[in-house]
Amino acid sequence: MSAAENDRFDVVILGSGPGGYTAAFRAADLGLRVALVESHSRLGGVCTNIGCILSKALLHAARILSEAHDARELGITFGEPSIDLAGLRASTEGVIAQLTKGLAGLAKQRSVEVVRGTGRFASPNELAVETPDGTRTLSFTNAIIAVGSSPARIPSMPDDPRVIDSTGALALEDVPGSLLVIGGGIIGLEMATVYDALGSRITVVEMLDQLIPGCDADLVKPLAARIAKRYEAIHLGTRVASVEATKEGLRATFEGDDAPEARTFDRVLVAVGRRARGGEIDAQAAGVEVDERGVIAVDHQMRTSAPHIHAIGDVTGEPMLAHKATHQGVVAAEVIAGRASIFDPAGIPSVAYTDPEVAWVGLTETQAK
């Protein structure tokens, strides 16, 4: 096979998260020549390497600590737990290494060519990939965009290592004495669950009038009641007006009808959602429309404004969930292979792995009203 032929594929998939690798494996199973482009050193994307899987491993550890504490009510008392952060990090890294090794094996088994590097569209049928060995141009008949999302930022936050996003929180470098969580959604509350169990004093600030906005208020009540007893404070209808980095810590001021006085925290976790990464791949060079939020609109067959290019997962907008991405990946691969397939779910389940967990699917009461 010549060099030019070696770089020509039936389908090129940009991003190897749950949607990307699922699409790659399904397309290969259907007889297509597939290239899977990934900038990370391992397959699996954010979800596997620095997101869902890592957070669930830490939440499992947090649940063990919490249950050991709650067992006292049953007359069962354990000794005070000793937490080895290095050991906990090594354990979660072992889980991720095993999963990503498995993905690499599945890709090799299916003859999916994994291209390491950062990809951007050069034309409607070419993807330029910046690899460690230079630029490699991949030609494709079809493409699937699966570049996911990144943590949303608050521009006014100081450039200080004590201000972290979900990636920084999952790195588990230490256990801060006090942690301010900006955002009372799923990500913020899951990380609060972990750090509360590890011993941090937690304060949660949410702009809206309930935790996990969008979820039925009745479902959130048991969680809200439990963490109100455990956390230092929960402030709803409150906005963080400013955060100032000082030698003593991060001094936060608040706005709202019942806003608290300014306070200093050891760490601040910014968990105000995620932003689609559609604006980072030069999609316009391929004729793919991207809105101001980085979201790429698709139809029921995951086609973008360029019919031979599909998009799946977080980059297609809310809800940003791995299980949605995997189903979309199957649909995109099957459509490219000429099969009759559409993505038209009756409902997409959502879940917060807090303690207690909160889960729902379908039309919520708020949406119904």
C-alpha positions in Angstrom: 0.0 0.0 0.0 1.4 3.4 -1.0 1.8 6.3 1.4 -1.2 8.1 -0.1 -3.3 5.0 0.1 -2.2 4.4 3.7 -3.6 7.7 4.7 -7.0 7.2 2.9 -9.9 5.9 5.1 -13.5 5.2 4.7 -14.1 7.0 8.0 -11.9 9.1 10.3 -13.1 9.6 13.8 -11.8 12.6 15.8 -11.7 11.8 19.5 -11.6 8.4 21.2 -14.0 8.9 24.1 -16.9 6.5 24.7 -18.7 7.8 21.6 -15.5 7.8 19.4 -14.2 4.4 20.2 -17.7 2.9 20.0 -18.2 4.4 16.6 -14.7 3.2 15.5 -15.4 -0.4 16.6 -18.8 -0.6 15.0 -17.6 0.9 11.7 -14.7 -1.6 11.6 -17.1 -4.5 12.4 -19.2 -3.3 9.4 -16.1 -3.6 7.1 -15.0 0.0 6.9 -11.3 1.2 7.0 -11.2 3.3 10.2 -8.7 5.8 11.6 -9.2 6.9 15.2 -7.5 10.2 16.1 -6.6 10.9 19.7 -4.5 13.7 21.3 -4.2 11.9 24.6 -1.5 9.2 25.2 -4.3 6.7 25.9 -7.7 5.9 24.3 -10.9 6.6 26.2 -11.0 10.4 26.2 -11.9 12.5 29.1 -14.5 10.1 30.5 -12.1 7.2 30.9 -8.9 9.0 31.8 -9.8 12.1 33.8 -13.6 12.1 34.2 -16.4 9.6 34.7 -14.4 6.5 35.5 -11.9 8.3 37.8 -14.7 10.1 39.7 -16.7 6.8 40.2 -13.6 5.1 41.6 -13.1 8.0 44.1 -16.9 8.0 44.9 -16.7 4.3 45.7 -13.9 5.1 48.2 -16.0 7.9 49.6 -19.0 5.6 50.1 -16.9 3.2 52.0 -15.7 5.9 54.4 -19.3 7.2 54.7 -20.7 3.8 55.5 -18.0 3.1 58.1 -19.0 6.4 59.8 -22.8 5.7 59.6 -22.4 2.2 61.0 -22.0 3.8 64.4 -25.8 4.3 64.4 -26.1 0.5 64.2 -23.8 -0.1 67.1 -20.8 -1.0 64.9 -17.7 1.1 65.5 -14.6 0.9 63.3 -11.3 2.6 64.1 -10.7 6.0 62.6 -9.8 5.5 59.0 -6.3 6.3 57.8 -6.3 7.7 54.2 -3.3 7.1 52.0 -3.8 9.6 49.1 -0.9 8.1 47.1 -2.4 4.7 47.5 -5.8 5.9 46.5 -4.4 7.6 43.4 -2.4 4.5 42.5 -5.6 2.3 42.9 -7.6 4.5 40.6 -4.8 4.8 38.1 -4.7 1.0 38.0 -8.3 0.8 37.1 -7.9 3.3 34.3 -4.7 1.6 33.0 -6.6 -1.7 32.7 -9.5 -0.1 30.9 -7.4 1.9 28.4 -5.2 -1.2 27.7 -8.4 -3.1 26.9 -9.5 -0.4 24.5 -6.2 -0.4 22.7 -6.5 -4.2 22.4 -10.0 -4.0 20.9 -8.8 -1.4 18.4 -5.9 -3.6 17.3 -8.1 -6.6 17.1 -10.4 -4.7 14.7 -7.5 -3.2 12.6 -8.6 0.3 13.7 -5.6 2.6 13.0 -5.0 4.8 16.0 -3.3 8.1 15.1 -1.8 10.0 18.0 -2.0 13.8 17.7 -4.3 16.8 17.5 -6.6 16.9 14.5 -8.1 19.8 12.6 -10.0 19.9 9.4 -8.0 21.1 6.4 -10.8 20.6 3.8 -14.1 18.8 3.4 -12.3 15.5 3.0 -9.0 16.0 4.8 -7.9 16.0 8.4 -4.5 17.4 9.4 -3.1 15.7 12.4 -0.2 17.2 14.4 1.7 14.1 15.5 5.0 13.9 17.5 6.6 13.1 14.1 5.1 16.1 12.2 1.8 16.7 10.3 0.0 13.8 8.8 -2.9 14.4 6.5 -5.7 11.8 6.5 -8.1 11.7 3.6 -11.6 10.4 4.3 -14.9 9.6 2.6 -16.8 10.2 5.9 -15.8 11.6 9.3 -17.2 11.6 12.8 -16.5 14.4 15.2 -16.3 13.2 18.8 -14.1 15.8 20.4 -16.3 16.1 23.6 -16.2 19.0 25.9 -14.0 20.8 28.5 -14.8 22.4 31.9 -16.5 25.8 31.6 -14.5 28.6 33.0 -15.3 31.8 34.9 -13.1 34.5 33.4 -12.9 36.5 36.6 -11.3 33.7 38.5 -7.7 34.4 39.6 -4.9 32.5 37.8 -3.9 30.5 40.9 -3.3 26.8 41.4 -5.7 26.7 44.3 -8.5 27.4 41.9 -9.3 24.0 40.3 -11.8 22.5 37.9 -13.1 18.9 37.9 -9.8 17.7 36.4 -7.8 19.3 39.2 -10.2 17.9 41.8 -9.9 14.4 40.4 -6.1 14.6 40.6 -6.5 14.4 44.4 -3.2 16.2 45.2 -4.3 16.8 48.8 -7.3 17.2 51.0 -8.0 20.9 51.6 -9.2 22.0 55.0 -12.0 24.1 53.4 -13.3 23.8 49.9 -15.7 26.2 48.1 -17.7 24.5 45.3 -19.0 26.9 42.8 -22.0 25.2 41.2 -24.5 22.8 42.8 -25.0 20.6 39.7 -24.0 17.0 39.3 -20.2 17.5 38.9 -19.9 19.9 41.8 -21.9 17.7 44.2 -20.1 14.5 43.2 -16.7 16.2 43.9 -18.2 17.6 47.2 -19.2 14.0 48.1 -15.6 12.8 47.7 -13.9 15.7 49.5 -16.5 15.7 52.3 -15.8 12.0 53.0 -12.0 12.7 52.9 -12.4 15.3 55.5 -12.8 18.7 53.8 -15.2 21.3 55.1 -17.5 21.9 52.2 -19.4 25.1 51.1 -21.6 24.9 48.0 -22.8 28.0 46.2 -25.5 27.7 43.5 -27.0 30.6 41.5 -30.4 28.9 41.1 -32.9 28.1 43.8 -32.2 24.4 44.0 -29.4 21.8 43.8 -29.1 19.8 40.6 -31.0 22.4 38.5 -33.3 20.7 36.0 -34.0 17.7 38.2 -37.4 17.5 40.0 -37.1 19.2 43.4 -38.7 16.3 45.2 -35.9 14.0 44.0 -33.3 16.3 45.3 -34.8 16.7 48.8 -33.3 13.6 50.4 -29.8 14.5 49.2 -30.2 18.2 50.2 -31.3 17.1 53.7 -28.4 14.8 54.2 -25.6 17.1 53.0 -27.1 20.1 54.9 -26.1 18.2 58.0 -22.7 17.3 56.8 -21.5 20.4 54.8 -20.4 23.6 56.4 -22.9 25.6 54.3 -25.1 25.4 51.2 -26.1 28.8 49.6 -28.8 28.7 47.0 -29.8 31.8 44.9 -26.3 33.0 45.5 -23.5 34.1 43.2 -19.8 34.3 43.8 -19.0 37.9 43.0 -15.3 37.7 43.3 -12.4 35.5 44.4 -9.1 37.1 45.5 -5.9 35.1 45.9 -4.1 35.9 49.1 -1.3 34.3 51.1 -3.8 32.9 53.6 -6.1 31.4 50.9 -8.8 32.4 48.4 -11.1 35.1 49.7 -14.6 34.9 48.1 -17.3 37.5 48.2 -20.9 36.7 47.5 -24.1 38.3 46.0 -27.7 37.4 46.6 -30.7 38.0 48.9 -29.2 35.8 51.5 -25.6 36.0 50.6 -23.1 35.2 53.4 -20.2 37.4 54.5 -16.9 37.1 52.6 -14.9 34.1 53.5 -11.4 32.6 52.9 -11.1 29.0 51.6 -8.1 26.7 51.0 -9.4 25.7 47.6 -12.1 26.8 45.1 -13.6 24.2 42.7 -15.3 25.8 39.7 -18.0 23.3 38.6 -20.3 25.5 36.4 -20.8 23.0 33.6 -18.9 22.0 30.5 -18.4 23.6 27.1 -18.5 21.8 23.8 -15.2 21.8 21.9 -16.6 22.2 18.3 -14.8 25.5 17.9 -11.3 24.0 18.3 -11.1 21.8 15.2 -11.4 24.2 12.3 -14.7 22.7 11.4 -15.6 25.5 9.0 -12.9 24.3 6.7 -15.0 21.2 6.2 -18.3 23.1 5.8 -19.5 22.1 9.3 -21.4 24.8 11.2 -20.5 25.4 14.8 -22.5 27.8 17.1 -21.1 30.3 19.5 -21.2 27.7 22.3 -19.0 25.3 20.4 -22.0 23.0 19.7 -22.5 21.2 16.4 -26.1 20.7 15.4 -27.0 17.2 14.0 -30.1 15.4 12.7 -31.4 12.0 13.7 -28.6 10.3 11.8 -26.0 12.4 13.4 -25.2 14.3 10.2 -23.9 17.8 10.5 -24.5 20.6 7.9 -21.9 18.7 5.8 -23.8 15.5 5.1 -20.7 13.2 4.9 -19.5 14.5 8.4 -21.3 13.3 11.5 -21.0 14.5 15.1 -21.7 12.7 18.3 -21.4 13.1 22.1 -20.8 16.2 24.1 -20.0 18.3 21.1 -23.7 17.9 20.0 -24.9 19.6 23.2 -26.9 18.7 26.2 -27.3 16.3 27.8 -23.5 15.7 27.9 -23.5 12.0 28.9 -21.3 9.1 28.0 -24.1 6.7 27.4 -25.7 9.1 25.0 -22.5 9.4 23.1 -22.1 5.6 22.7 -25.6 5.2 21.2 -24.9 8.1 18.9 -21.6 6.5 17.9 -23.3 3.3 16.8 -25.9 5.3 14.8 -23.3 7.3 13.0 -21.2 4.3 12.1 -24.2 2.4 10.8 -25.4 5.3 8.7 -22.0 5.6 7.1 -22.0 1.9 6.4 -25.4 2.3 4.5 -27.6 0.9 7.2 -31.0 2.3 8.2 -30.3 3.7 11.7 -31.5 6.8 13.7 -31.0 8.3 17.1 -34.5 9.0 18.5 -34.5 8.1 22.2 -37.7 8.1 24.2 -35.6 9.3 27.2 -32.0 9.6 28.2 -31.3 8.6 31.9 -29.4 11.1 34.1 -27.8 10.2 37.4 -25.8 12.0 40.1 -23.5 9.6 42.0 -23.9 11.5 45.2 -24.8 10.0 48.6 -27.7 9.3 48.2 -27.7 8.9 44.5 -30.2 10.8 42.4 -31.5 9.5 39.0 -34.2 10.3 36.6 -35.3 9.8 33.0 -37.9 11.4 30.7 -39.9 14.5 31.1 -39.4 16.2 34.5 -42.2 17.9 36.4 -40.7 21.3 35.6 -40.5 20.6 31.9 -44.1 19.2 31.9 -45.4 22.5 33.5 
